[in-house]
């Protein structure tokens, strides 16, 4: 768990005290995945705008700057919600529909808890990111988080992006979409409606992954459950194997100093190289990382 604490503090810039205030491992893992999903990765993307996209004149220059940063793979996370500084914050719009909102200010906040973020603006850039592209949906005000117009616009312009979430089997189950006001109340109560039917009758389900009753994204919860179970399984397995490991090392002529203290090392996440290292005795035990899927899975 110290690896996650270190990453939250040094890689993502969270103050030490709110990270250290998370006492249990499960909450720490969930906080990590919650943040990881919300941040926009620094990779080069194509910028695509909806046919209906209109930029107010006062935002033309800053929008062009954001576009350049996205195309060149620069960090744009300073434009995200200032609530990102709250390690326990959930973004209802992103949890439900997977859409990010960026502020269009030009000034960087230089002091206070929001230091490093871009100043807030009355209107926001609503954008959907995947690994290759940034889809500019619209520039709208803060009251537009629950407007079905956002999904309708994505459907009208990029139906292939929403295709994985299309479900033709539930068209007749719900006679109508909730209004923006109703959807706002559902999100506020952490009730997972998760279904949107657009004008031509196409129905999409859980575009953003869905919302648990805790307000957390269901995908974050699933990843947390998986990593939590993996950690406990690995711990119990290695404990049982330690006597056999010690015998094997001594057979090779190694002098083992007890107690053995194993610490997790992530040598290469991309290649899924994980191991347990005992620095005192200078040996390591390769293990399968938590995301290595078996044939059964």
BAFI-3210 file (N, C-alpha, C; in Angstrom, 3 decimals, decimal comma, padded with zeros to 6 digits):
// residues 297
n [1|2|3|4|5|6|7|8|9|10|11|12|13|14|15|16|17|18|19|20|21|22|23|24|25|26|27|28|29|30|31|32|33|34|35|36|37|38|39|40|41|42|43|44|45|46|47|48|49|50|51|52|53|54|55|56|57|58|59|60|61|62|63|64|65|66|67|68|69|70|71|72|73|74|75|76|77|78|79|80|81|82|83|84|85|86|87|88|89|90|91|92|93|94|95|96|97|98|99|100|101|102|103|104|105|106|107|108|109|110|111|112|113|114|115|116|117|118|119|120|121|122|123|124|125|126|127|128|129|130|131|132|133|134|135|136|137|138|139|140|141|142|143|144|145|146|147|148|149|150|151|152|153|154|155|156|157|158|159|160|161|162|163|164|165|166|167|168|169|170|171|172|173|174|175|176|177|178|179|180|181|182|183|184|185|186|187|188|189|190|191|192|193|194|195|196|197|198|199|200|201|202|203|204|205|206|207|208|209|210|211|212|213|214|215|216|217|218|219|220|221|222|223|224|225|226|227|228|229|230|231|232|233|234|235|236|237|238|239|240|241|242|243|244|245|246|247|248|249|250|251|252|253|254|255|256|257|258|259|260|261|262|263|264|265|266|267|268|269|270|271|272|273|274|275|276|277|278|279|280|281|282|283|284|285|286|287|288|289|290|291|292|293|294|295|296|297]
n.u [000,809|002,103|003,240|001,092|000,401|002,711|002,640|000,275|001,012|003,523|003,538|000,999|000,599|-000,846|-001,463|000,364|-001,057|-003,944|-003,724|-002,441|-004,441|-006,195|-006,997|-007,590|-006,751|-008,431|-009,926|-007,837|-006,891|-009,173|-009,331|-007,065|-007,624|-009,886|-008,869|-006,980|-008,581|-009,888|-007,945|-006,462|-004,556|-001,186|-000,942|-000,609|-003,336|-005,944|-007,968|-011,397|-014,310|-017,752|-020,374|-022,145|-020,713|-019,806|-017,750|-017,631|-016,583|-014,884|-013,480|-011,885|-009,040|-008,004|-009,153|-007,870|-005,323|-005,662|-006,328|-003,887|-002,261|-003,468|-003,113|-000,344|000,172|000,526|000,266|-002,953|-004,400|-004,684|-006,779|-009,014|-011,747|-011,557|-012,175|-010,823|-008,743|-009,754|-009,478|-011,438|-013,397|-016,077|-016,944|-019,969|-020,924|-018,863|-018,757|-021,238|-021,611|-019,075|-017,946|-015,746|-015,179|-013,782|-012,251|-012,128|-010,387|-007,668|-005,824|-003,534|-004,049|-002,284|-001,973|-003,192|-005,536|-006,211|-004,061|-002,198|-004,209|-006,371|-008,111|-011,629|-014,424|-017,466|-018,586|-018,047|-015,867|-017,087|-015,991|-015,095|-012,837|-010,819|-008,294|-007,143|-008,341|-009,799|-012,954|-014,712|-017,545|-019,333|-019,548|-020,774|-022,819|-022,505|-024,796|-025,368|-024,641|-026,369|-027,762|-029,389|-028,640|-025,907|-025,206|-026,824|-025,603|-023,087|-023,935|-025,036|-022,775|-020,553|-021,227|-019,845|-018,140|-019,791|-020,795|-019,935|-021,553|-024,126|-027,369|-029,709|-031,762|-033,330|-035,045|-037,848|-038,308|-038,006|-040,057|-039,355|-036,626|-035,161|-035,797|-033,547|-033,512|-034,550|-032,594|-030,406|-031,172|-031,252|-028,539|-027,451|-028,428|-027,021|-028,138|-028,313|-029,197|-028,373|-029,111|-029,633|-031,698|-031,628|-032,736|-033,417|-034,196|-032,146|-030,503|-028,347|-026,177|-024,756|-022,508|-020,418|-019,564|-021,095|-022,733|-022,111|-023,861|-022,406|-021,570|-019,339|-017,570|-018,560|-016,726|-014,327|-014,742|-014,888|-012,275|-010,879|-011,843|-010,822|-007,976|-007,657|-008,474|-006,553|-004,162|-004,518|-004,676|-002,135|-000,530|-001,272|-000,588|002,227|003,096|002,633|004,474|006,959|008,664|009,483|010,737|012,911|014,371|015,048|016,712|018,814|019,797|021,020|023,229|023,043|023,165|020,714|019,226|017,085|014,345|012,535|011,742|009,497|008,959|006,780|007,568|007,210|008,370|007,992|005,240|003,873|004,706|003,864|005,546|006,043|007,282|008,338|010,551|013,298|015,352|017,348|018,326|018,728|017,202|014,626|011,162|009,471|006,194|002,851|001,303|-001,587|-003,240|-002,852|-004,478|-006,045|-006,685|-009,193|-010,427]
n.v [-001,214|001,124|001,883|002,923|005,095|006,644|007,242|008,760|010,998|011,951|011,535|012,366|014,626|015,056|016,373|015,250|014,821|014,339|011,924|010,242|010,174|008,290|005,314|002,534|-000,168|-000,775|001,591|003,244|002,062|002,395|005,200|005,707|004,472|005,909|008,491|007,965|007,278|009,661|011,515|012,970|011,286|011,877|011,758|011,942|013,153|013,153|015,940|016,263|017,850|018,341|018,678|020,649|022,208|025,186|027,902|030,458|033,828|034,908|032,759|031,749|031,924|030,583|028,089|027,266|026,988|024,880|022,879|022,633|021,644|019,173|017,863|017,670|016,117|017,169|017,971|018,488|018,568|020,594|022,110|020,772|020,077|021,922|020,538|018,246|018,188|017,186|014,196|012,335|012,909|012,431|012,548|013,137|013,425|012,285|009,722|008,748|009,260|009,356|011,708|014,450|017,686|020,786|023,737|027,063|029,095|031,547|032,247|030,962|029,621|030,751|030,462|029,111|026,333|025,487|025,866|025,892|025,010|025,973|029,058|029,260|029,262|030,691|029,157|025,840|023,439|020,625|017,418|014,291|011,747|009,305|006,796|007,630|009,988|013,273|014,262|016,992|018,042|020,171|023,658|024,689|025,865|025,527|024,264|022,221|019,597|017,418|017,298|015,680|016,334|016,224|013,491|012,952|014,557|013,313|010,857|011,675|012,529|010,800|007,894|005,488|005,643|005,348|002,857|000,451|000,587|000,326|-001,006|-002,975|-004,362|-003,278|-001,300|-000,910|-000,976|001,299|004,007|006,660|009,042|010,271|013,644|016,500|017,642|015,551|013,608|014,864|014,808|012,041|011,378|012,838|011,445|009,157|007,152|004,716|005,198|005,110|004,665|005,766|006,943|007,904|010,213|008,652|006,283|004,605|002,945|003,456|002,089|002,474|004,198|005,619|003,735|003,400|003,923|003,303|002,743|004,120|006,295|006,044|005,177|002,300|000,732|001,499|000,484|-002,250|-002,749|-002,135|-004,086|-006,336|-005,946|-005,832|-008,386|-009,874|-009,037|-010,054|-012,774|-013,286|-012,675|-014,658|-016,965|-016,732|-016,698|-019,358|-020,567|-019,731|-021,301|-023,410|-021,912|-020,834|-023,164|-023,942|-021,798|-021,972|-024,443|-023,761|-022,630|-020,152|-017,854|-017,289|-014,643|-014,263|-012,250|-012,738|-010,144|-009,147|-007,012|-005,400|-004,933|-003,077|-003,635|-003,224|-001,948|-001,903|-004,247|-005,953|-006,876|-007,914|-008,281|-009,765|-008,536|-009,214|-007,220|-007,476|-010,112|-010,194|-011,385|-012,168|-012,762|-013,634|-012,671|-013,048|-010,224|-008,280|-007,848|-009,761|-011,947|-015,104|-018,059|-019,015|-016,722]
n.w [000,000|000,471|-001,892|-003,376|-001,738|-002,002|-004,721|-004,921|-003,463|-004,519|-007,318|-008,211|-006,749|-004,355|-001,079|001,844|004,224|003,679|002,321|004,155|005,992|005,167|006,334|005,974|003,747|001,574|001,028|000,299|-002,068|-003,660|-003,768|-005,270|-007,795|-008,467|-008,877|-010,891|-013,082|-013,591|-014,318|-017,234|-019,487|-020,613|-023,646|-027,188|-029,000|-031,455|-032,214|-032,353|-033,442|-032,717|-035,161|-034,466|-032,782|-031,164|-030,473|-028,156|-028,835|-026,804|-025,839|-027,796|-028,126|-025,832|-026,200|-028,523|-027,480|-025,667|-027,476|-028,874|-026,838|-026,345|-028,803|-028,861|-026,724|-024,176|-020,639|-019,454|-017,179|-015,344|-016,181|-015,468|-013,150|-010,118|-007,906|-008,028|-006,297|-004,003|-002,538|-002,168|-003,956|-006,231|-009,636|-010,882|-013,560|-015,129|-014,034|-014,790|-017,596|-018,717|-019,602|-019,624|-018,082|-018,852|-017,648|-018,984|-018,459|-018,370|-016,489|-014,125|-010,965|-008,186|-005,462|-002,308|-001,732|-004,268|-005,862|-008,827|-010,489|-013,240|-013,421|-012,693|-015,006|-016,391|-018,453|-019,726|-021,287|-022,682|-023,037|-024,491|-023,910|-025,524|-026,103|-028,469|-029,393|-028,775|-028,168|-028,839|-027,468|-026,712|-025,710|-022,807|-020,031|-016,377|-015,619|-017,250|-016,891|-016,696|-019,033|-021,661|-024,134|-024,459|-024,782|-026,976|-028,886|-029,094|-030,124|-032,581|-033,924|-033,460|-033,454|-033,423|-031,264|-029,089|-029,539|-028,126|-025,904|-026,648|-026,413|-027,683|-026,521|-024,523|-025,236|-024,973|-022,270|-020,632|-020,853|-021,301|-021,191|-018,125|-017,087|-017,223|-014,685|-013,127|-013,548|-012,395|-009,692|-009,295|-009,637|-007,532|-005,394|-005,658|-007,245|-009,648|-012,719|-015,486|-018,181|-021,466|-023,983|-027,273|-029,906|-032,189|-031,123|-030,322|-027,697|-024,978|-022,503|-019,315|-019,971|-018,788|-017,009|-014,761|-011,537|-008,162|-005,006|-003,170|-004,491|-005,946|-008,972|-010,729|-012,138|-010,947|-008,404|-008,973|-009,924|-007,613|-005,829|-007,099|-006,981|-004,228|-003,397|-004,759|-003,494|-000,879|-001,467|-002,598|-000,397|001,511|000,072|-000,320|002,339|003,097|001,468|002,271|004,133|002,411|000,418|001,833|002,432|-000,177|-000,976|000,859|000,142|-002,189|-001,228|-000,078|002,606|004,856|006,510|009,152|010,506|007,421|005,265|003,021|000,304|-001,970|-005,368|-008,273|-011,200|-013,918|-015,094|-017,549|-018,802|-016,961|-014,869|-011,793|-008,466|-005,329|-002,972|-000,884|000,700|002,598|002,408|-000,226|-002,378|-004,765|-005,474|-008,229|-009,243|-010,514|-011,812|-010,730|-012,906|-014,776|-016,713|-016,357|-018,381|-017,778|-016,759]
ca.u [000,000|002,973|003,446|-000,024|000,531|003,795|002,201|-000,718|001,677|004,612|003,220|-000,227|000,654|-001,746|-000,771|000,600|-002,032|-005,180|-003,399|-002,179|-005,684|-006,898|-006,422|-007,718|-006,184|-009,471|-010,224|-006,671|-006,904|-010,293|-008,938|-006,073|-008,280|-010,791|-008,065|-006,344|-009,565|-010,292|-006,875|-006,283|-003,181|-000,412|-000,649|-001,078|-004,670|-006,607|-009,101|-012,545|-015,387|-019,099|-020,846|-022,867|-019,821|-019,614|-016,912|-017,826|-015,372|-013,986|-012,715|-011,207|-007,595|-007,712|-009,522|-006,777|-004,210|-006,002|-006,209|-002,459|-001,751|-004,001|-002,468|001,073|000,273|000,910|-000,616|-004,058|-005,199|-004,928|-008,051|-010,120|-012,412|-010,710|-012,534|-009,892|-007,849|-010,386|-009,144|-012,641|-014,432|-016,570|-017,525|-021,187|-021,005|-017,934|-019,168|-022,443|-021,495|-017,689|-017,599|-014,979|-015,427|-012,574|-012,432|-011,559|-009,686|-006,289|-004,946|-003,242|-004,158|-000,919|-001,932|-004,372|-005,654|-006,376|-002,839|-001,823|-005,363|-006,806|-009,264|-012,918|-015,121|-018,919|-018,855|-017,098|-015,698|-017,479|-015,170|-014,979|-011,511|-010,403|-006,841|-006,665|-008,987|-010,565|-014,178|-015,267|-018,994|-019,980|-019,211|-022,038|-022,654|-022,401|-026,086|-025,586|-024,086|-027,373|-028,529|-029,294|-028,051|-024,503|-025,162|-027,423|-024,576|-022,111|-024,578|-025,189|-021,474|-019,594|-021,913|-018,890|-017,563|-020,783|-021,239|-019,783|-022,551|-025,455|-028,105|-031,009|-032,712|-034,102|-035,699|-039,223|-038,415|-038,206|-040,800|-038,735|-035,459|-035,456|-035,454|-032,273|-033,718|-034,696|-031,299|-029,582|-031,572|-030,805|-027,091|-027,179|-028,771|-026,209|-028,988|-027,713|-030,141|-027,422|-029,669|-029,994|-032,271|-031,541|-033,926|-033,801|-034,552|-030,967|-030,345|-027,002|-026,196|-023,537|-021,448|-019,284|-019,242|-022,140|-022,501|-022,478|-024,611|-021,447|-021,240|-018,133|-017,743|-018,602|-015,477|-013,321|-015,035|-014,514|-010,808|-010,443|-012,141|-009,889|-006,638|-007,716|-008,483|-005,249|-003,160|-004,719|-004,338|-000,679|000,039|-001,494|000,163|003,659|003,328|002,683|005,627|008,212|009,590|010,037|011,639|014,135|015,110|015,607|017,805|019,943|020,342|021,910|024,400|022,804|022,942|019,493|019,066|015,679|013,145|012,466|010,799|009,259|008,274|006,350|008,257|006,618|009,512|007,544|003,789|003,417|004,969|003,301|006,609|005,940|008,027|008,518|011,998|013,882|016,591|018,373|018,918|018,984|016,566|013,290|010,231|008,576|004,778|001,979|000,627|-003,039|-004,013|-002,570|-005,697|-005,913|-007,558|-010,551|-011,007]
ca.v [000,000|002,296|002,293|003,786|006,351|007,410|007,759|009,810|012,188|012,476|011,531|013,102|015,913|015,235|016,614|014,032|014,575|013,636|010,555|009,494|010,062|007,091|004,296|001,154|-000,441|-000,751|002,987|003,793|001,545|003,031|006,583|005,674|004,194|007,034|009,573|007,513|007,318|011,032|012,274|012,789|010,850|012,739|011,124|012,745|012,790|013,948|016,717|016,189|018,691|018,057|019,600|021,746|022,854|026,626|028,484|031,901|034,580|035,160|031,568|031,248|031,779|029,538|026,803|026,910|026,557|023,542|021,976|022,391|020,784|017,824|017,271|017,404|015,205|017,875|017,813|019,452|018,302|021,843|022,668|019,991|020,630|022,171|019,541|017,133|018,206|016,369|012,821|011,511|013,481|011,708|013,399|012,434|013,429|011,310|008,392|008,334|009,306|009,323|012,997|015,373|019,110|021,589|025,185|027,792|030,277|031,757|032,498|029,848|029,986|030,683|030,251|028,454|024,890|025,214|026,293|025,075|024,828|027,114|029,763|028,801|030,093|030,424|028,065|024,728|022,602|019,241|016,644|012,861|011,279|007,916|006,749|008,241|011,248|014,097|014,620|018,223|017,926|021,487|024,599|024,994|026,338|024,527|023,616|021,298|018,269|016,359|017,466|014,579|016,897|015,808|012,153|013,054|015,116|012,259|009,880|012,259|012,767|009,703|006,705|004,392|005,785|004,842|001,529|-000,591|000,755|000,224|-002,196|-002,970|-005,248|-002,644|-000,117|-000,728|-001,095|002,625|004,773|007,959|009,415|011,246|015,024|016,930|017,840|014,234|012,942|015,532|014,280|010,652|011,379|013,367|010,378|007,990|006,128|004,415|004,992|004,526|004,352|006,933|006,647|009,105|010,533|007,610|005,071|003,863|002,983|003,232|001,677|002,572|004,771|005,969|002,634|003,212|004,510|002,498|003,514|004,963|007,419|005,702|004,535|000,849|000,165|001,719|-000,467|-003,592|-002,837|-002,143|-005,421|-007,290|-005,757|-006,158|-009,854|-010,341|-008,785|-011,014|-014,110|-013,382|-012,690|-015,981|-017,963|-016,597|-017,111|-020,811|-021,039|-019,219|-022,362|-024,106|-020,973|-020,751|-024,411|-023,902|-020,824|-022,517|-025,535|-023,134|-022,092|-018,791|-017,739|-016,514|-013,960|-014,091|-012,574|-012,324|-009,036|-009,020|-005,786|-005,466|-004,069|-003,083|-003,348|-002,722|-002,141|-002,167|-005,644|-006,707|-007,515|-007,623|-009,239|-009,502|-008,433|-009,145|-006,470|-007,957|-011,342|-009,956|-012,290|-011,722|-013,802|-013,130|-013,017|-012,536|-008,995|-008,451|-007,697|-010,889|-012,744|-016,523|-018,490|-019,151|-015,378]
ca.w [000,000|000,492|-003,288|-003,755|-000,995|-002,611|-006,020|-004,710|-002,938|-005,344|-008,747|-008,475|-006,079|-003,222|000,193|002,616|005,288|003,308|001,937|005,387|006,765|004,694|007,199|005,508|002,422|000,534|000,692|-000,381|-003,445|-004,349|-004,017|-006,351|-009,067|-008,731|-009,434|-012,127|-014,160|-013,861|-014,953|-018,673|-019,719|-021,502|-024,932|-028,321|-029,467|-032,483|-031,721|-033,250|-032,937|-033,199|-036,213|-033,820|-031,813|-031,328|-029,434|-027,979|-029,181|-025,677|-025,514|-029,005|-027,920|-024,854|-026,800|-029,433|-026,633|-025,173|-028,628|-029,130|-025,776|-026,550|-029,987|-028,590|-025,593|-022,951|-019,486|-019,429|-015,988|-014,609|-016,660|-014,914|-011,971|-008,953|-006,895|-008,171|-005,147|-002,959|-002,870|-002,092|-004,822|-007,397|-010,659|-011,339|-015,021|-015,680|-013,588|-015,500|-019,053|-019,172|-020,209|-018,794|-018,326|-018,690|-017,516|-020,121|-017,973|-018,826|-015,347|-013,235|-009,548|-007,660|-004,021|-001,757|-001,962|-005,701|-006,537|-009,980|-011,370|-014,030|-012,861|-013,181|-015,997|-016,407|-019,394|-019,674|-022,469|-022,439|-023,965|-024,229|-024,295|-025,563|-026,207|-029,703|-029,772|-027,842|-028,882|-028,284|-027,598|-026,670|-024,648|-022,151|-018,660|-015,328|-015,409|-018,374|-016,591|-016,821|-020,262|-022,619|-025,353|-024,551|-025,382|-028,301|-029,765|-029,356|-031,007|-033,916|-034,550|-033,323|-032,930|-033,224|-029,930|-028,140|-029,949|-027,088|-024,839|-027,250|-026,006|-028,376|-025,849|-023,456|-025,797|-024,519|-020,819|-020,071|-021,852|-021,594|-020,397|-017,070|-017,441|-016,648|-013,254|-012,515|-013,585|-011,385|-008,388|-009,232|-009,419|-006,196|-004,449|-006,028|-007,841|-010,941|-013,826|-016,422|-019,498|-022,271|-025,305|-028,098|-030,709|-033,144|-030,394|-029,891|-026,249|-024,466|-021,099|-018,503|-020,807|-017,930|-016,118|-013,763|-010,219|-006,998|-004,004|-002,452|-005,351|-006,703|-010,261|-010,567|-012,636|-009,908|-007,324|-009,442|-009,941|-006,218|-005,298|-007,714|-006,430|-002,808|-003,290|-005,235|-002,457|000,204|-001,973|-002,715|000,953|002,110|-000,696|-000,046|003,731|003,118|000,696|002,823|004,593|001,248|-000,251|002,629|002,213|-001,516|-001,024|001,620|-000,668|-003,179|-000,547|000,404|004,041|005,035|007,789|009,464|009,722|006,018|005,056|001,588|-000,128|-003,363|-006,329|-009,607|-012,054|-015,212|-015,133|-018,914|-019,105|-015,846|-014,101|-010,378|-007,655|-003,913|-002,757|000,461|000,498|003,522|001,875|-001,646|-003,321|-005,125|-005,902|-009,285|-009,084|-011,569|-011,408|-010,552|-014,140|-015,664|-016,736|-016,659|-019,466|-017,235|-016,661]
c.u [000,845|003,248|002,337|000,048|001,588|003,372|001,203|-000,057|002,646|004,300|002,035|-000,354|-000,298|-000,940|-000,658|-000,551|-003,329|-004,921|-003,184|-003,438|-006,528|-006,277|-006,484|-007,272|-007,216|-009,759|-009,066|-006,632|-007,991|-009,965|-007,962|-006,746|-009,245|-010,026|-007,482|-007,304|-009,907|-009,201|-006,805|-004,821|-002,492|000,009|-001,208|-002,424|-005,105|-007,770|-010,210|-013,682|-016,721|-019,512|-021,521|-021,985|-019,616|-018,779|-017,187|-016,516|-014,390|-013,121|-011,895|-009,729|-007,272|-008,084|-008,427|-005,565|-004,445|-005,872|-004,751|-001,882|-002,220|-003,289|-001,009|001,276|000,720|-000,137|-001,694|-004,900|-005,470|-006,258|-009,260|-010,711|-011,438|-011,045|-011,640|-008,955|-008,419|-010,239|-010,362|-013,733|-014,780|-017,229|-018,760|-021,299|-020,098|-018,315|-020,328|-022,218|-020,061|-017,210|-016,861|-015,443|-014,174|-012,939|-011,650|-010,888|-008,268|-005,313|-004,783|-003,322|-002,809|-000,836|-003,223|-004,448|-005,797|-005,169|-002,481|-002,965|-005,651|-008,031|-010,555|-013,538|-016,604|-019,298|-017,717|-017,009|-016,035|-016,794|-015,089|-013,628|-011,487|-008,894|-006,304|-007,178|-009,607|-011,760|-014,802|-016,775|-019,642|-019,306|-020,526|-021,784|-022,619|-023,717|-026,365|-025,085|-025,070|-028,171|-028,287|-028,668|-026,610|-024,385|-025,764|-026,395|-023,511|-022,683|-024,673|-023,866|-020,541|-020,269|-020,967|-018,258|-018,496|-021,219|-021,053|-020,852|-023,981|-026,109|-029,494|-032,102|-033,577|-034,832|-037,061|-039,380|-038,709|-038,860|-040,164|-037,477|-035,902|-035,114|-034,106|-032,384|-033,831|-033,356|-030,346|-029,890|-031,134|-029,314|-026,747|-027,460|-027,973|-027,060|-028,575|-028,794|-029,384|-027,904|-030,051|-030,528|-032,294|-032,708|-034,353|-034,124|-033,373|-030,777|-028,909|-027,063|-024,809|-022,340|-020,206|-018,890|-020,276|-021,738|-022,976|-023,213|-023,702|-021,135|-020,007|-018,489|-017,647|-017,314|-014,348|-013,496|-014,615|-012,999|-010,255|-010,666|-011,134|-008,505|-006,592|-007,682|-007,132|-004,187|-003,285|-004,326|-002,828|-000,023|-000,084|-000,683|001,640|003,983|003,477|003,955|006,971|009,145|010,264|011,032|012,969|014,999|015,785|016,794|019,031|020,595|021,309|023,152|024,248|022,550|021,769|019,432|017,576|015,502|013,254|011,387|010,663|008,486|007,963|007,140|007,582|007,710|009,095|006,057|003,303|003,595|004,527|004,367|006,543|006,761|008,020|010,009|012,322|015,252|017,703|019,101|019,167|018,465|015,171|012,472|009,334|007,140|003,998|001,263|-000,879|-003,834|-003,675|-003,753|-005,374|-006,849|-009,002|-011,215|-011,298]
c.v [001,268|002,798|003,248|005,117|007,242|008,011|008,898|011,106|012,783|012,503|012,416|014,381|016,124|015,506|015,325|013,764|013,933|012,198|009,710|009,314|008,867|005,891|002,888|001,014|-000,302|000,675|003,633|003,344|002,241|004,479|006,660|005,460|005,307|008,175|009,187|007,603|008,752|011,842|011,959|012,446|011,730|011,981|012,006|012,229|013,697|014,689|016,699|017,001|018,280|019,084|020,821|022,567|024,333|027,136|029,981|032,652|034,748|033,945|031,040|030,986|030,646|028,163|026,333|026,403|025,140|022,516|021,634|021,435|019,338|017,147|016,895|016,499|015,861|017,677|018,892|019,313|019,540|022,478|021,912|020,676|020,807|021,214|018,305|017,052|017,397|014,897|011,905|011,970|012,564|012,691|012,692|012,363|012,364|009,890|007,852|008,220|009,308|010,617|013,871|016,801|019,902|023,052|025,899|029,086|030,370|031,909|031,234|030,344|029,754|030,471|029,601|026,988|024,526|025,661|025,330|024,805|026,118|027,742|029,248|029,774|029,745|029,272|027,049|024,041|021,169|018,377|015,192|012,402|009,766|007,924|007,485|009,659|011,966|014,622|015,841|018,224|019,300|022,358|025,087|025,427|025,172|023,790|022,536|019,879|017,140|016,439|016,304|015,039|016,423|014,444|012,164|013,576|014,081|011,220|010,408|012,366|011,553|008,457|005,529|004,437|005,182|003,406|000,455|-000,544|000,652|-001,084|-002,166|-003,729|-004,563|-001,392|000,130|-000,744|000,249|003,520|006,117|008,138|010,288|012,646|015,364|017,081|016,494|013,508|013,543|014,983|012,823|010,562|011,829|012,315|009,099|006,828|005,943|004,151|004,394|004,244|005,643|006,461|007,928|009,164|009,440|006,280|004,233|004,039|002,638|002,978|001,835|003,078|005,083|004,886|002,376|003,720|003,558|003,372|004,405|006,247|007,162|005,064|003,023|000,197|000,356|000,723|-001,876|-003,772|-002,897|-003,509|-006,441|-007,174|-006,132|-007,666|-010,429|-010,196|-009,785|-012,427|-014,287|-013,469|-014,072|-017,056|-017,927|-017,027|-018,626|-021,338|-020,642|-020,328|-023,089|-023,224|-020,892|-021,993|-024,393|-022,955|-021,336|-023,686|-024,999|-022,515|-020,679|-018,806|-016,791|-015,945|-013,745|-012,943|-012,081|-011,257|-008,810|-007,748|-005,884|-004,481|-004,212|-002,651|-002,738|-002,993|-002,524|-003,632|-006,560|-007,491|-007,046|-008,663|-008,807|-009,569|-008,406|-008,485|-006,945|-009,176|-011,283|-011,081|-011,749|-012,895|-013,210|-013,570|-012,450|-011,300|-009,192|-008,384|-008,767|-011,828|-014,216|-016,880|-018,591|-017,783|-014,826]
c.w [000,000|-000,921|-003,723|-003,024|-001,620|-003,935|-005,857|-004,258|-003,951|-006,841|-009,056|-007,672|-004,930|-001,958|000,999|003,576|004,825|002,879|003,190|006,222|006,319|005,400|006,620|004,063|001,317|000,088|-000,053|-001,840|-004,253|-004,690|-005,190|-007,704|-009,457|-009,402|-010,788|-013,308|-014,546|-014,571|-016,445|-018,924|-020,761|-022,766|-026,044|-028,810|-030,612|-031,837|-032,765|-032,641|-033,541|-034,251|-035,613|-032,871|-032,159|-030,161|-029,320|-028,246|-028,028|-025,318|-026,695|-028,758|-026,950|-025,390|-027,747|-028,649|-026,110|-026,297|-028,903|-028,091|-025,974|-027,719|-029,724|-027,376|-024,301|-021,854|-019,490|-018,155|-015,146|-015,013|-016,112|-013,684|-010,816|-007,821|-006,986|-006,979|-003,990|-003,318|-002,862|-003,057|-005,984|-008,357|-011,231|-012,863|-015,618|-015,275|-014,404|-017,009|-019,579|-019,799|-019,202|-019,048|-017,962|-018,560|-018,613|-019,690|-018,510|-017,667|-014,509|-011,793|-008,877|-006,149|-003,546|-002,134|-003,432|-006,522|-007,668|-010,938|-012,146|-013,381|-013,479|-014,167|-015,996|-017,325|-019,332|-021,029|-022,080|-023,496|-023,514|-024,761|-024,459|-025,804|-027,426|-029,936|-028,574|-028,611|-028,195|-028,532|-027,675|-025,615|-024,063|-020,713|-017,673|-015,078|-016,457|-018,114|-016,849|-018,122|-021,226|-023,934|-025,539|-025,227|-026,773|-029,305|-030,089|-030,316|-032,435|-034,662|-034,544|-032,746|-032,687|-031,840|-028,881|-028,429|-028,869|-026,008|-025,375|-026,824|-026,637|-027,631|-024,803|-023,938|-025,169|-023,001|-020,177|-021,118|-022,197|-020,756|-019,228|-017,570|-016,812|-015,141|-012,533|-012,460|-012,558|-009,999|-008,225|-008,943|-008,005|-005,132|-004,713|-006,518|-009,292|-011,989|-015,014|-017,825|-020,203|-023,613|-026,109|-029,083|-031,677|-032,469|-029,944|-028,387|-025,862|-022,968|-020,481|-019,314|-019,976|-016,957|-015,054|-012,389|-009,125|-005,993|-003,166|-003,216|-006,192|-008,035|-010,090|-011,061|-011,628|-008,776|-007,724|-009,449|-008,518|-005,593|-005,814|-007,095|-004,955|-002,601|-003,699|-004,158|-001,311|-000,232|-002,056|-001,344|001,584|001,404|-000,350|001,385|003,825|002,441|001,291|003,325|003,436|000,505|000,489|002,428|000,850|-001,621|-000,284|000,869|-001,713|-002,536|-000,034|001,904|004,271|006,445|008,029|010,462|008,284|005,881|003,554|001,280|-001,609|-004,208|-007,688|-010,574|-013,382|-015,335|-016,510|-019,275|-017,968|-015,079|-012,647|-009,617|-006,196|-003,616|-001,269|000,311|001,432|002,967|000,367|-002,546|-003,619|-005,635|-006,988|-009,019|-010,263|-011,047|-011,362|-011,831|-015,173|-015,602|-017,052|-017,800|-018,994|-017,163|-018,022]
res [x|x|x|x|x|x|x|x|x|x|x|x|x|x|x|x|x|x|x|x|x|x|x|x|x|x|x|x|x|x|x|x|x|x|x|x|x|x|x|x|x|x|x|x|x|x|x|x|x|x|x|x|x|x|x|x|x|x|x|x|x|x|x|x|x|x|x|x|x|x|x|x|x|x|x|x|x|x|x|x|x|x|x|x|x|x|x|x|x|x|x|x|x|x|x|x|x|x|x|x|x|x|x|x|x|x|x|x|x|x|x|x|x|x|x|x|x|x|x|x|x|x|x|x|x|x|x|x|x|x|x|x|x|x|x|x|x|x|x|x|x|x|x|x|x|x|x|x|x|x|x|x|x|x|x|x|x|x|x|x|x|x|x|x|x|x|x|x|x|x|x|x|x|x|x|x|x|x|x|x|x|x|x|x|x|x|x|x|x|x|x|x|x|x|x|x|x|x|x|x|x|x|x|x|x|x|x|x|x|x|x|x|x|x|x|x|x|x|x|x|x|x|x|x|x|x|x|x|x|x|x|x|x|x|x|x|x|x|x|x|x|x|x|x|x|x|x|x|x|x|x|x|x|x|x|x|x|x|x|x|x|x|x|x|x|x|x|x|x|x|x|x|x|x|x|x|x|x|x|x|x|x|x|x|x|x|x|x|x|x|x|x|x|x|x|x|x]
***
